[in-house]
Amino acid sequence: MHEEGLGSLFLKNLLRGGYNLVLNGRSHLEDFIDIQKEMENTYGVECLVCIGDISNEGDVKHMLHEVREKFGRLDVLVNNAGIVYDMEIEERTTAIFEETLHNNITGTYLMCKYFGKFMYEQKDTTRIINISSTNGIDCNFPTSIDYDASKAAINSLTRNFAMEYAPKILVNAVAPGWINTDMNKDLPKELVEEETSKIYLGRFAEPEEIASLVYYLGSDENTFLNNEVIKIDGGY
């Protein structure tokens, strides 16, 4: 039920809306050069790559400075960064637990805090979309207990920031269920069959179905949907 592998689809959907892009990653700049060139050459947009750790306050402030200098505004913020370690509770160390919470919760908080304040200063309506999970609502898996807790916290952050930034910023969260990502293709067959049987539509979601919802929430078509954590799980 995790969101890894969706980021590129979020990007491509936003590109059809004509948005310039800001990409963030913790890797070295050279790892993003090919992506940057593809975005600029194929789609005719400007693309800024910001290297930094979203759970580090100094890095977030530096990224915000880069965005201000390059574009002077930000219309849509998608908080998709997240980590998960699947393992039995007895095997999970405190360090792993804290790392997951720090990255997923603190990272989302800092991005909403600093970039949200910048977006609030703009004259027109802007939008923040946090990527949550049904793991943070009603699907509990002890093997990802810290991830589940972090997604529940992101739902709370979403509602608090929606109140904080009203009426200038529409803040929502998307909570996907099981998705046909590359990572989930390696799941045990028995688990896939068991979980599929619980889904009313009888299948996992396709990544494009999640990306389409994110695109709508970030587009000008969304003028009133706010303060929501939207489950997209096919009925579970």
Order of alpha helices (4+ residues) and beta strands (2+ residues): alpha-beta-alpha-beta-alpha-beta-alpha-alpha-beta-alpha-beta-alpha-alpha-beta
